Amino acid sequence: MLQFWRNPELVRHVRAEMRPARALTVGMTTVVVCVLVGLMCWSSAEGKPQPFFQTFYAWLTGLQYVVLGFWCASTCGQAIAREREMKTYDFLRTTRLSSAELMVGKLLGAPILGYFIVACSLPVTFIVGALGGFRVLVLLENWVLLLAFSLFVGLMGLWGSMLVEKSSYGAMGILGLAISTSMFPYVQSPFPGFAGFSVLPAVLSLHSANNWLTKTPATLFGLQVPFLVVSLLLFVTFGAWLALMLTRNLKKDLQQLSLLSRWQAVGLGAYCNLLFYALLNPESLYAKPTWQGMTPDELTRLAVGFNLPVLLLVGLATLTPYEKLKVWWRQRSVGEGSYFSPQGLPWPWLLPTAALAYAFLVAEAAGLRASIPFRAWPLGSAAIQLLTLLVFTTRDILFLQWCNLTRMKKPIIKGILFLLLYVAAVGITGVVVEIVKPSAEGFVFGLTPYYALTVSDLSWHTAAGVYFGLALQVPIIALLLHFISGRLSRPALIPVVATA
């Protein structure tokens, strides 16, 4: 790979965004803003040096995170879709640069002006922070966190831009930034480590700005670690998955996207489950119900429910493009293809993902048997609940795969909207049936996978609605497979040349 500062894509962005006149104007404006912020902080600190420098540093640091975060999210969120909109996407497909080189060039080049703005303010921030009493190591760690956060947000923006057609959807990057920041309340949950997706706990605890946060460290595999370590770990590992998807698909058309290979998707499911249990605080688990934490039954339901979006994510990441699925179908018709082929249907790969999810749950129960008896874990109910989620997810993914074969515009988005409409219709109908005939509500709510997570007793006589909904999905899955087979078995249309 080329040295990143010589990356042609990065050089192109630098030349376009950092023209001398613009760079000089932006640099002077940044200095003026720093001066104005300093004057504001001086007036609020009533001329006292120590509070002034600390307040000034806090304002500059906060502005750096806000400006660079939004800049990376917005510019990277339009970087790839903008190429499609401007009809220059063929350059990305035909250039000799690899997908990884293009990704690095856009990741660093698209928000280069934002990086320049922050770079102009760094000397002021360093001087003010040192005068405010912060150690040099703290200042350097904060800059490392700022860089990791901006790169992670940029990767989210690039990933979202790769999946859409118009640059107006660059708001997906800002949406990802908002979701990341909104993870802050998890500090008070049994999973405090998930708050590491937001930089707020790491920044506040790093500068000892909040005594309560300083006394509430994150948990990683049962060990208390600083939020800085957890945030960097999350940004690096989750960003690596985003980078993998980008390098696999950056040069492909929307119709040819295949986010992950089959085994990579299974690995993503295993990573999500490993992250779930790694960030769990074991001290929040109690054998008996208490207001301070969770019981094994509550954690089991939460773990099973957590795997619903995981299974959907794995299924979406392995949806097969029409042309590859057509080739697999022809090979299978002559006995050469298998259901576990990389070009086949995605649903068989949901099985190992669900099996790994259950294995992680059993391993967690076994690992905590010193404090919580193994028999206290409802592993039998968890198996039934996971099976329910697996069957419903198989149905949904096959429906989306069928939508992808219809050649409709934006088939995946429309398919997801249809599924959401189905869930809403079942929910409204269930509420009506609950009022009219309460004894039949379970058979209506059982048409969604969520009902299995709410039933405490999954025996046949008390959870008949769950098994009714589960049994009903089998013929629906068979019908969807039949529809997919019908689409794939259609002969190709050959144009007929008109004769004189």
C-alpha positions in Angstrom: 0.0 0.0 0.0 1.2 3.5 -0.8 2.4 5.7 2.1 -0.8 7.5 3.1 0.5 11.0 2.7 1.3 10.1 -1.0 -2.1 8.5 -1.6 -3.3 10.0 -4.9 -6.9 10.2 -3.6 -5.7 12.0 -0.5 -3.6 14.4 -2.6 -6.6 15.1 -4.8 -8.7 16.1 -1.8 -5.9 18.2 -0.3 -5.4 20.1 -3.5 -9.1 20.7 -3.9 -9.9 21.7 -0.3 -6.7 23.3 0.9 -6.0 26.0 -1.7 -3.7 28.6 -0.2 -6.3 31.4 0.0 -8.8 29.1 1.7 -6.3 27.6 4.1 -5.1 31.0 5.2 -8.7 32.3 5.7 -9.7 29.2 7.6 -6.6 29.4 9.8 -7.1 33.0 10.6 -10.8 32.4 11.4 -9.9 29.6 13.7 -7.5 31.9 15.6 -10.1 34.6 15.9 -12.6 32.1 17.3 -10.1 30.9 19.8 -9.5 34.5 20.9 -13.3 35.1 21.2 -13.8 32.0 23.3 -10.9 33.0 25.5 -12.4 36.4 26.1 -15.8 34.8 27.0 -14.1 32.4 29.5 -12.1 35.3 31.0 -15.2 37.2 31.8 -16.9 34.2 33.3 -13.9 33.3 35.4 -13.8 36.9 36.8 -10.1 37.2 36.0 -8.9 34.2 38.1 -6.1 32.5 36.2 -6.6 28.8 37.1 -10.4 28.7 36.5 -9.9 30.7 33.3 -7.4 28.3 31.8 -9.4 25.3 32.8 -12.7 26.7 31.4 -10.9 27.9 28.2 -9.4 24.4 27.7 -12.7 22.7 28.3 -14.4 24.9 25.7 -11.7 24.3 23.1 -11.6 20.6 23.7 -15.4 20.3 23.4 -15.4 22.4 20.2 -12.7 20.2 18.7 -14.8 17.1 19.2 -18.0 18.7 17.9 -16.4 20.3 14.8 -14.3 17.3 13.8 -17.0 14.8 14.6 -19.7 16.6 12.5 -17.2 17.4 9.8 -16.1 13.8 9.4 -19.6 12.5 9.6 -21.0 14.8 7.0 -18.1 14.8 4.4 -17.4 11.1 4.6 -21.2 10.4 4.6 -21.3 11.9 1.1 -17.9 10.9 -0.3 -18.9 7.8 -2.2 -22.5 8.6 -3.0 -21.3 12.0 -4.4 -19.2 10.1 -6.9 -22.3 8.2 -8.1 -24.3 11.4 -8.3 -21.6 13.2 -10.3 -21.2 10.2 -12.6 -17.5 9.8 -11.6 -17.9 6.5 -9.8 -16.4 4.7 -12.8 -13.1 6.2 -11.8 -13.2 4.4 -8.5 -14.0 1.1 -10.3 -11.3 1.3 -12.9 -8.5 3.0 -11.1 -5.4 1.0 -10.2 -5.7 2.0 -6.6 -6.9 -0.8 -4.4 -10.1 -0.5 -2.4 -8.0 -0.1 0.8 -6.1 2.8 -0.8 -9.3 4.5 -1.9 -10.8 4.1 1.5 -7.7 5.6 3.3 -7.7 8.5 0.7 -11.3 9.4 1.3 -11.2 8.8 5.0 -8.4 11.3 5.5 -9.0 13.5 2.5 -12.7 14.2 2.5 -12.7 15.9 6.0 -9.2 17.4 5.5 -10.4 20.9 6.1 -11.9 19.8 9.5 -8.5 18.3 10.5 -6.8 21.5 9.5 -9.2 23.6 11.7 -8.4 21.4 14.7 -4.7 21.4 13.9 -4.7 25.2 14.0 -6.3 25.2 17.4 -4.1 22.5 18.9 -1.2 24.7 19.9 -3.5 27.0 21.8 -5.2 24.0 23.4 -1.9 22.6 24.5 -0.7 25.8 26.1 -4.0 26.6 27.8 -4.3 23.0 29.1 -0.8 23.0 30.5 -1.4 26.3 32.2 -4.7 24.9 33.5 -2.9 22.2 35.5 -3.4 19.2 33.2 -0.5 16.8 32.7 1.1 16.5 29.3 0.2 12.8 29.2 -3.5 13.7 29.7 -3.3 16.2 26.8 -1.7 13.6 24.5 -4.2 10.9 25.5 -7.0 13.3 24.7 -5.6 13.9 21.2 -5.3 10.2 20.6 -8.9 9.7 21.6 -9.9 12.6 19.4 -8.1 11.1 16.4 -9.6 7.6 17.0 -13.1 9.1 17.4 -12.9 11.1 14.2 -11.6 8.1 12.2 -14.3 5.9 13.6 -17.0 8.5 12.7 -15.5 8.9 9.3 -15.6 5.1 8.7 -19.3 5.1 9.7 -19.9 7.9 7.2 -18.1 6.1 4.4 -19.9 2.9 5.2 -23.3 4.6 5.0 -22.3 6.5 1.9 -21.4 3.2 0.2 -24.9 1.9 0.8 -26.9 4.8 -0.7 -27.3 6.3 -4.1 -27.6 10.0 -3.5 -25.3 12.3 -1.5 -28.3 13.9 0.2 -28.3 10.8 2.4 -25.0 12.0 3.9 -27.1 12.6 7.0 -26.5 8.8 7.7 -23.1 9.7 8.9 -24.5 12.4 11.2 -27.1 9.8 12.3 -24.3 7.4 13.2 -22.6 10.2 15.2 -25.8 10.8 17.1 -26.3 7.1 17.9 -22.7 6.9 19.1 -23.1 9.9 21.3 -26.4 8.7 22.7 -24.7 5.7 24.3 -23.6 7.9 27.2 -26.5 6.8 29.6 -25.1 3.2 29.6 -22.7 4.4 32.2 -25.4 3.6 34.8 -26.4 0.3 33.3 -25.1 -3.2 33.9 -23.1 -2.7 30.7 -21.1 0.5 31.4 -18.6 -0.3 28.7 -21.1 0.4 26.0 -20.9 4.0 27.0 -17.4 3.9 25.5 -19.0 4.4 22.0 -19.6 7.9 23.3 -16.4 9.9 24.0 -18.1 11.8 26.9 -17.2 9.3 29.7 -13.6 8.9 28.4 -13.1 12.6 28.1 -14.7 13.5 31.5 -12.9 10.7 33.4 -9.6 11.4 31.7 -9.7 15.0 32.9 -11.3 14.1 36.3 -14.0 16.6 35.4 -16.7 14.5 37.2 -16.0 12.7 40.4 -18.9 10.3 39.9 -17.6 9.2 36.5 -14.1 8.9 37.9 -15.4 6.4 40.5 -17.5 4.5 37.9 -14.9 2.8 35.6 -15.9 0.6 32.7 -15.8 -3.2 33.0 -14.0 -5.4 30.5 -14.1 -9.2 31.1 -14.9 -8.5 34.8 -11.9 -6.2 35.2 -12.3 -2.5 35.9 -10.5 -0.4 33.2 -10.5 3.3 32.3 -13.1 4.5 29.8 -10.3 5.6 27.6 -9.1 2.0 27.1 -12.7 0.8 26.4 -13.4 3.6 23.9 -10.2 3.0 22.0 -10.9 -0.7 21.9 -14.4 -0.2 20.6 -13.3 2.3 18.0 -10.5 0.1 16.7 -12.4 -3.2 16.7 -15.7 -2.0 15.4 -13.9 0.3 12.9 -12.0 -2.7 11.6 -15.3 -4.4 10.7 -16.4 -1.3 8.9 -13.1 -1.1 7.1 -13.4 -4.8 6.1 -16.9 -4.1 4.5 -15.5 -1.0 2.7 -12.5 -2.8 1.2 -14.7 -5.6 0.0 -17.3 -3.4 -1.7 -15.9 0.0 -2.4 -15.5 -0.7 -6.1 -18.8 -2.5 -6.6 -22.2 -1.2 -7.8 -25.1 -1.1 -5.4 -26.6 -4.2 -7.0 -23.3 -6.1 -6.5 -22.7 -5.4 -2.8 -22.0 -8.3 -0.5 -20.9 -6.7 2.7 -19.2 -9.8 4.2 -18.3 -13.3 3.2 -20.2 -16.1 4.9 -17.7 -16.9 7.6 -16.9 -13.2 8.1 -20.6 -12.6 8.9 -20.5 -15.5 11.4 -17.4 -13.9 12.9 -19.2 -10.6 13.2 -22.0 -12.3 15.1 -19.5 -13.9 17.4 -17.8 -10.6 17.9 -21.1 -8.9 18.9 -21.8 -11.6 21.4 -18.3 -11.5 22.8 -18.6 -7.8 23.2 -21.9 -8.2 25.0 -20.5 -10.4 27.7 -17.1 -8.7 27.8 -18.7 -5.3 28.7 -21.1 -6.9 31.3 -20.4 -5.9 34.9 -20.7 -9.2 36.9 -21.3 -7.3 40.1 -24.7 -6.3 38.7 -25.9 -9.9 38.6 -27.8 -11.3 41.6 -29.3 -14.8 42.1 -32.5 -13.3 43.4 -34.5 -10.3 42.2 -33.3 -6.9 43.5 -33.6 -3.3 42.5 -29.8 -3.0 42.2 -29.1 -5.3 39.3 -30.3 -8.2 37.1 -31.2 -11.8 37.7 -30.0 -14.6 35.5 -33.4 -14.8 33.9 -33.4 -11.1 33.0 -29.9 -11.3 31.6 -30.8 -14.3 29.5 -33.8 -12.5 28.0 -31.6 -9.5 27.3 -28.9 -11.7 25.7 -31.5 -13.5 23.5 -33.1 -10.2 22.5 -29.7 -8.7 21.7 -29.2 -11.4 19.2 -32.3 -10.5 17.1 -30.5 -7.4 15.5 -27.3 -9.5 15.4 -29.0 -12.2 13.3 -30.7 -9.6 11.1 -27.3 -7.9 10.6 -25.6 -11.2 9.7 -28.5 -12.0 7.2 -28.3 -8.5 5.6 -24.5 -8.7 5.3 -24.8 -12.0 3.4 -27.6 -11.2 1.0 -26.5 -12.6 -2.4 -26.6 -10.4 -5.6 -28.9 -11.6 -8.3 -26.2 -12.6 -10.8 -24.2 -14.7 -8.3 -27.3 -16.3 -7.0 -28.3 -17.2 -10.5 -25.0 -18.8 -11.2 -25.3 -20.8 -7.9 -28.8 -21.9 -8.9 -27.6 -23.3 -12.2 -24.7 -25.1 -10.6 -27.1 -26.6 -8.0 -29.5 -27.7 -10.7 -26.7 -30.0 -12.1 -25.6 -31.1 -8.7 -22.5 -29.0 -8.3 -23.6 -26.4 -5.8 -24.4 -26.7 -2.1 -26.5 -24.8 0.3 -23.4 -23.6 2.1 -21.9 -22.2 -1.0 -20.6 -18.6 -0.8 -22.9 -17.7 -3.6 -25.9 -19.4 -2.3 -28.8 -18.3 -0.1 -27.9 -16.6 3.1 -30.2 -18.4 5.6 -28.0 -21.5 6.3 -25.4 -19.2 7.8 -27.8 -18.0 10.4 -27.6 -21.4 12.1 -24.0 -21.2 13.2 -24.5 -17.6 14.3 -27.4 -18.7 16.6 -25.5 -21.7 17.8 -22.5 -19.5 18.8 -24.9 -17.1 20.6 -26.2 -19.9 22.7 -22.7 -21.2 23.3 -21.6 -17.8 24.6 -24.6 -17.8 27.0 -23.8 -21.2 28.3 -20.2 -20.2 28.8 -21.2 -17.1 30.7 -23.4 -19.2 33.0 -20.6 -21.7 33.5 -18.1 -18.9 34.2 -20.3 -17.3 36.9 -21.2 -20.6 38.6 -19.1 -19.6 41.6 -21.4 -16.7 42.5 -24.6 -17.9 40.7 -25.7 -21.5 40.6 -25.7 -23.0 37.1 -29.3 -24.2 37.5 -30.5 -20.6 38.1 -30.0 -19.9 34.4 -33.0 -20.7 32.2 -31.0 -22.2 29.4 -33.9 -24.4 28.2 -36.1 -21.4 27.7 -33.2 -19.5 26.1 -32.8 -22.3 23.5 -36.5 -22.1 22.6 -36.4 -18.3 22.4 -33.3 -18.4 20.2 -34.9 -20.9 17.9 -37.9 -18.6 17.6 -35.7 -15.7 16.7 -33.8 -17.9 14.2 -36.9 -19.0 12.4 -38.4 -15.5 12.2 -35.1 -14.1 11.0 -34.8 -16.8 8.4 -38.2 -15.8 7.1 -37.3 -12.1 7.0 -34.0 -12.6 5.3 -35.6 -14.8 2.7 -38.2 -12.2 2.1 -35.5 -9.6 1.6 -33.6 -11.9 -0.7 -36.8 -12.4 -2.8 -37.3 -8.6 -2.9 -33.7 -8.3 -4.2 -34.6 -10.6 -7.1 -37.6 -8.6 -8.2 -35.4 -5.8 -9.6 -37.5 -3.2 -7.9 -35.9 0.1 -7.1 -34.2 0.0 -3.7 -35.5 -3.5 -2.9 -33.9 -3.9 0.5 -35.2 -0.6 1.8 -38.7 -1.4 0.6 -38.5 -4.9 2.0 -37.5 -3.6 5.4 -40.4 -1.1 5.3 -42.8 -3.9 4.4 -41.5 -6.0 7.4 -41.9 -3.0 9.7 -45.5 -2.5 8.4 -46.1 -6.2 9.2 -44.9 -5.8 12.8 -47.0 -2.7 13.3 -50.1 -4.4 11.9 -49.6 -7.4 14.1 -49.1 -5.2 17.2 -52.2 -3.1 16.5 -54.3 -6.2 15.8 -53.0 -7.8 19.0 -54.1 -4.9 21.1 -57.6 -5.0 19.6 -57.8 -8.8 20.2 -56.6 -8.3 23.7 -59.5 -6.1 24.4 -62.1 -8.2 22.6 -60.9 -11.7 23.5 -57.9 -11.7 25.9 -57.5 -15.5 25.6 -56.6 -15.2 21.9 -54.0 -12.4 22.2 -51.1 -14.8 22.4 -51.9 -16.3 19.0 -51.7 -12.8 17.4 -48.7 -11.6 19.2 -47.0 -14.9 18.5 -46.8 -13.9 14.9 -43.8 -11.8 15.9 -40.5 -13.0 17.5 -40.8 -10.5 20.4 -43.6 -12.4 22.1 -41.4 -15.3 23.0 -39.2 -12.9 25.0 -42.1 -11.7 27.1 -43.5 -15.1 28.1 -42.0 -16.4 31.4 -43.3 -19.9 31.1 -42.7 -21.5 27.7 -44.5 -24.8 28.4 -47.0 -26.0 25.8 -50.2 -25.0 27.7 -49.1 -21.5 28.7 -47.2 -20.4 25.6 -49.3 -22.0 22.8 -49.2 -18.7 20.9 -45.4 -18.9 20.6 -45.5 -22.4 19.2 -48.4 -21.5 16.9 -46.4 -18.6 15.4 -43.3 -20.7 15.2 -45.1 -23.5 13.3 -46.8 -21.0 11.0 -43.4 -19.7 9.8 -42.3 -23.1 8.4 -44.8 -23.1 5.5 -44.1 -19.4 4.9 -40.4 -20.1 4.6 -41.1 -23.0 2.3 -43.3 -20.7 0.2 -40.6 -18.0 0.0 -38.1 -20.6 -1.1 -40.5 -21.7 -3.8 -40.9 -18.0 -5.0 -37.1 -17.6 -5.0 -36.7 -20.8 -7.0 -39.3 -19.6 -9.5 -37.4 -16.3 -9.9 -34.1 -18.1 -10.4 -35.5 -20.7 -12.8 -36.8 -18.2 -15.3 -34.9 -18.3 -18.6 -32.9 -15.3 -19.6 -34.5 -13.0 -22.1 -32.7 -13.1 -25.4 -33.5 -10.2 -27.8 -34.8 -11.2 -31.1 -33.3 -9.5 -34.2 -36.0 -8.3 -36.5 -35.6 -9.5 -40.1 -36.3 -7.4 -43.1 
